[in-house]
Amino acid sequence: MFDETIAAIATPLGQGGLAIIRISGDKALAIADSLFAPGGKSKSQLAKAKSHTLHYGHIVRDERRLDEVMVSVMKAPATFTREDIVEISCHGGIRSTKAVLDAVLDGGARLALPGEFTKRAFLHGRIDLTQAEAVADLIHARTDLALSAANEQLAGKLSQRINQLRDDLMHVLAHVEAHIDFPDEDIEPDTMNGLVAKLENAGRFIDELLATANEGQLIRRGIRVAIIGRPNAGKSSLLNQLLGRDRAIVSAVAGTTRDTISEEAQIRGIAVVFVDTAGLQESDDAIEREGIRRSRESLGQADIVLHVLDASEPLTLDDETYLAEFADNPRILVLNKSDLPNQLGQAEASGSPSVSVSCLDGQGVEALKDAIRNRVWDGEITSEMLEVMINSRHQEALRRAGASLQTAREQLRAGTPLDLVAVDLRIGTDAVGEIVGRTTTEDLLDSIFSTFCIGK
């Protein structure tokens, strides 16, 4: 693949002030030179320019100016891909950007595959696999916490710990294989205890990393929160308060919301998609029945249910039905209309955490945000935690590693032949190596980089 020079639009598609066409590979400078006409008095070729310099001019094709541009020249190996890179900054119109890209492709480049620039950075040793994944996390970060976690991983904080773990396992494996080569020499008891201790430490460290998996996925993907309750309990008003703007229509007429409404907000550093449901009561109206179907579908996908109750009135039959139906769901009872005399009573809303709010003036909404955060995450979110938050791929590899290393540890203690111990040690070490890309397959790389956008 390195024999080919690749190119792609590196900025979002659509109209904008600027667009960037990125070119990477051995022919990047030659292709750019074939299209670039320097502005002003400069007549020098880009291939002869100093690395990491910026040049003004025009992109010309068939003696026709396509656009006025600024061209960045970055020469290998001090680049992201460790190949020659040229970035053409042109005007961000759809047609002008496409015209420049087409000229580059006709000049000898191939359109890059999704994530191919980052894949080349990995294959050239510029970054490891966890850092490559952090690039995607950085682009898709939806909250400040997700951005911080991605930056920590991109800086290599997780890589350092995984590489140290792999080095420790390689040390144990080397000892075991050395004794396989010399079967007449038994492993000294002190040496054996030291090897077992290393495996025990590795197991504890793997368990610590696995403990961050749920939090890592929570920060990366966020959560879905469904708002339910009987008609006119204040569901739409609560959604507007949580979003800080009027998103849903609020009316004294019951049943105003006839379809689910989804909106995303950042709640205490976590991306939360709120879904205002259309109600769950039976109906003869076809449109309302469809809204109810969608509401129940949203409930099935929700991580938390906010059950809104009108605290200014006694429980109704619908309230009691919903309380019983969703008793097993992770939920928070929202006692609305706290600005009015309480006719509901705390005892009748027992069994789940409850928060009193007034959607009229916003009282209690901040406490509700705290309750949402605490429902999915206990304790403080520290910078140390952000450094090692693993994703689902890391989790799967660590589970395999942990199981193999536990078997190897038990075999060492039981005096199992060392060649069998070495098999499990190798499996565990390779699984750890998968995380940073020390042991990979083409299918694994394709799976990871296919999720990237083109141009990154």
N, C-alpha and C positions, 0 to 999 in steps of 0.2 A: 504493500500500500504506500510505502514511502517514495516509490518512484513517481507517484502521481502528485501533482500540485492541485490543491483544492481551494475552492472559493465559495463564499456565501454572504448573504446579507446578515450582518451581526446585530442589527437594530430591529425593533419591532416593525412588522409589516404595516403598511398604511401611510397616510400622509403625516409629515412632520417637518420640523425645521431642518433637520439633518438626517442623513442615513450613512451607515458605514458598511463598505464592502471589504471583507477580510479575505486575504489570499495567503496561503501557507504552503511552502514546499520549495524544492530546488529551483523551480522556474518562476517563482513569484516575482523576482526583480526583473527578469527578462520580459515577462508578460506585461508588467506595469510599464516598463520602458517602451514597449511597442505601442502603448496607448496614450502615454503621458507627454504632453507638450508643456515644458517649463514656462512659467510666466516671467515677465520682466526681462532682465538681461541674462538671466541664468540659462545656460545651454547644456549643463552637465547631466549625465545620465544618473538615474537612481541607483544603478548597480555600483557606481563609483562613489556614491554619497557615503558619508559617515553614518554609522548605525545610530538609531534612535534620533533621527532628525526629521524635520517637517518641511514639506516643499509645496509651494503654490504653483498652480497651473491649470491646465484643462485636459479633459479626457477627449481624445480625438479618434474618430473611426471613419475610414473612407473619406478623409479630408473634411469631415464634418464634426464640429464641436458638439459633444454631447452634454457636457456640464463643466462648470467651474468648480475646482476641487482643491482640497488640501490632502497631500499624500504623506503618510507616516512610513518611514523606512526603519525596520528593525531586523538586524542580521543575526543569524545563528552564531553561537548557541544561546545568546542572552535574550531569549524570547520565550513566550508561553509554551510553544510547541517544540522549542529547540531547533526549529527550522527557520529559514528566512521568512519573514512576515511583512506584507505590505497591507496597509489599511487605507482605503480611499474614502475620504469624507466628502460626500456630495450633498446636493439639496435633497430633501426628504420627500419629494413627490413620488407617487407610485410609478409613473412612467419613466421619469428620469433615473430613478434608482434601478429599475429593471433594465433600462438601456445600458447603464454602466456595467451591471452584472453580466448581461448578455455579451458585451464586448470582451469582458475578462474571460468568460467561458469559451468564446470563439477564439480567443488568443491562446488557448492551450490548457486552461484549467478545467477541472471537473467539479460539478456541484457537490459540495460537502454533504455527507450523511448527517443525521441528527447526532450531535455530540462528538463529531469526528475530530474537531480541533482539540477538545479535552482528552479524547482517546489517544491522540498522538502525543500529547503532553505526558500522559501516563506511560505509554509504550517507550518513550524516550527517557523515562526516569525523572522527568521534571517534577511530577507529583506521584503519590501513591493512590490506591484505589479509594481510600476513605476521603482523601482530599479532593479527588475527582467528584465523588458524590457530594461533597460540601459545596462545590461550584454550583451544582443544580439546586441544592438547598438554599444557597445564597440568593439565587435568582427567584426562587419561588417562596421566599420567606414572607409570611403574612403578618408577623408581629415582631416587635423589638426583641423578644426572647428568642424567636426562631432565627433572627438575624445574628444575634450574639452567639448562639450555639453553632451556626454554620461557620462563622468567622473563627471560632475556637478550633473547629475541626479542620478548616482550611489551613490554619496555622500549624497543624500537625500535632496538636495536643493528644488526640486519641491515637494517632499513628505511633507516637513515641512509646506509649504504654503497651500497645499491641506488639510492637517490635521487641520491647524488653521481655514481654511474656514469651514470645517465640524464641528469643535467644536463650532464655532459661530452659525451655523445653528441649531445644537443640543440645544444650549442655548435658541434660539427663540422657537423651537419646545417644549422644556420643559415648557416654560412659557405658551404657548397656551394650551398644554394638561393639565397643572395644573388648568387652568381656566375652561376647559371642565369638570373636576372633581368637580368643585365648581361653578355651573352655576348661583348661586344667587349673585356672586360677579363679577361685571363688571371690565374690565381692566381699570385701571386709565389712563387718557389722557397722562400723562407724560410717563407711561410705554408703552402705545401703540405707541407713537412717537418714543420711543427708539427701539422698535422692528422693526418698519418700517425702521428706520435709519440703523439698522443692515442689513436688507434685501437689502436696497439700496447699502450699502457698498459691500455686497456680490455680487450683480449684476454688480457693476463697476469692481470688481476684476475678475469676470468671463469674462467680456468683454476684460479686459487686457490680460488674458491668451489666449482667443480665437484669439486675434490679433497676437499671436506668431505662430499660427498653420501653416500658409503658409511658414514662415521662417524655422520652425522646419522641415517640410517635405522637403523643399528645401535643407537644410543641410544634412538630412539623405539620400535622394534618388538622389540628384543632378538634373541636367537638360540635355536635349538633344538639340543640336544645329545643324541644317541642313545647309550645305553650298551649295548654288545654283548659277547659272549664266550660260551664254551661253558658248559654247565650247571655250577653250583657253583664258578665262577671268582670269585664275589664281587660280581656286578653289583648285587644288591639291597642288600648291605652298603655298597657304594660310594655308592649313591643316598642311603641314610640318613645317611652321613657328610657328604656334600655339602649335604644339607638341614639337618643339625644336629638331626634328630629321626628316630624310627622311623616311616617311611612304608610301607616294603615289608616283607613277611614274610621273615624270614631263617631258613633251615633247612639242616641238613646233608644233607637229602634233595635230590637233584638235580631240577631242573625244578619248583621250588615256584612260580615266577612263570609263569602260563599266559596272561596278558594284558598288554598294555602299560600301564605306570603313568606318568602325566605329573604333574610338580610343578614349580612355578616358584620360583626363588631369585634373590637379587641377588648376583652374583659380581663383585667389584671394580668396582661401579658399573654393571654391565650386567645387564639382565633376561635370565635364562637359564631356558628350559624344558627340564628333564631328562626324558628318556623311557627308562624301564627296560624293555628289550625282553624278550619271552618266550622268547628263544632262536631259533635259525635252523635247527636240525637237522631232517631229515625225520622225519615221524611218521605213524603209521596212525590216531592218535586225532583225531577230528573237531574237538574243542574245541582241542586243541593245534595242529592245522593252522590254525585260525582265528587263534590267537595268533601263529603264525609269519607269517601273511599280514599282520597288523596291524604286526608288528615290521618287516617289509620296507617297508611303506608309510611308517612313521615314519622309516626310514633314508633314504628318498627325499626327505623333507622336512627332513632334518637339515643344519645348517650345519657341525657337527663331530661326529665319531664318537669316543667313548671306547671303545677295545678293551681289555677287561679280561683279563689273562693271570694264571694262577696261577704265581707265580715259584717256588713251593716244589716244583714238578714240572716235568719236561721237557715240551717242546712235544708236544701230541697232534696227531693227524690233523685234528681239528676246528679246533685253533688254526692250523695251517698253511693250512687251507682258507680261514679267515676272513682271515688275513694277506694271502693272495693276492687274494681276492675284493674286499677293500676297500682295496687298495693305492693306488688313485687318489682315494680320499675324503680330504678334510681330516680328519686324525685324530691322536689322541694315544694312545700305548700306555700303559696303566696296569698296572704290574707289582705285583700285589697280594701280600699275605702276606709283606711285607718283614721281618716279625718272625721268620720262619723261615729256615733255611738256603736260599740261592739255588741252585736246580737248573736255572734257565732260562738265565742268562747274558745279558749285555747284547748280545753280538754277534748272538744269534739274534733279537733284537727290533730290529734296525737298520732304517733306512729311514724312520722317523717319529720325532718327538719322543717320549721316554719319561719317565715319572715313576714312581718307586717309592713305594708307599704300603702302609700296614697298616690295613685296615678294622677290625681288632680294637681298636687304640688311637688311630687317627686320624693316625698319623705320616705325613707327606708330603701330607696332604690340602690344606694351605695352598699348598704348591708346585704342586699340581695346579690349584688355582684360578688361580694366576698363569699357568700354562701355557695354560689355557683363554682367559684374557684376552689373552695375547700371541699366541695363534693367530689372533685376529680383529682385533687392534689393536696396532700397534707404537708405542712411544714413550709420552710422557706426555700426559695429557688436561689441557690448560690452559684457563683461563677465556677466553682470547682465541679459542680454537677453539670454545668453546661459543657465543660471540656470533654466529657466522656459519654455523652448521651448517644447510645447506639441506635441504629435503625433495624428494621425487620430482617434485612440480609445479615447484618452482624449478629443479630440474636440467634438466627438459625445456625450459623457457623459455630458460635460459642456453645450452643447446646450440644452439638455433635462433638465438639472438642472436650467439653466437660464430661460427657458420658465415656468417651474413650480414655481420658486421663484417669477417671475414677477406676475403670477396669484395670488399667496398667498399674495403678497404685495398689489395688487389692492383689493383683498377681505378684507384684514384687514382695509383698508381705507374706504371701502364701508359698513362695519359693517356686513359682511356675517357671518353666524353661524360658530363658531370656529371649529366645527368638520369637516367642509368642508375645512377650511383653513389648518387644520392639515394634511389632505390628500395630498395636494399639497406640503406642507413643507416636509412631509415624502418622497415623490417622489423625490424632489430636493436633499434632504440630502442623500438618497440612491444612487442617480446618482453620486454625488460627491464622496461618499464612494467607488464606483466601481473603481475609478481611482487608488486608493492606495490599493484596495483589501479588504476594510472593509466590503463591500457587494459584493459577487461574486456568480457565478454559475459554475457548473462543465463545461458547454459548453464554458463559457468565458475563463476559465483556459486552457482547451484543445486547444482553438483557439490560445491563446497567446503562449503557450509552444510548440505547434507543429511546430512553425516556427524556433525553435532553432535547432542547430546541435546536433547529438548524442554525449554524453560525456560532455555536458555543462549543 
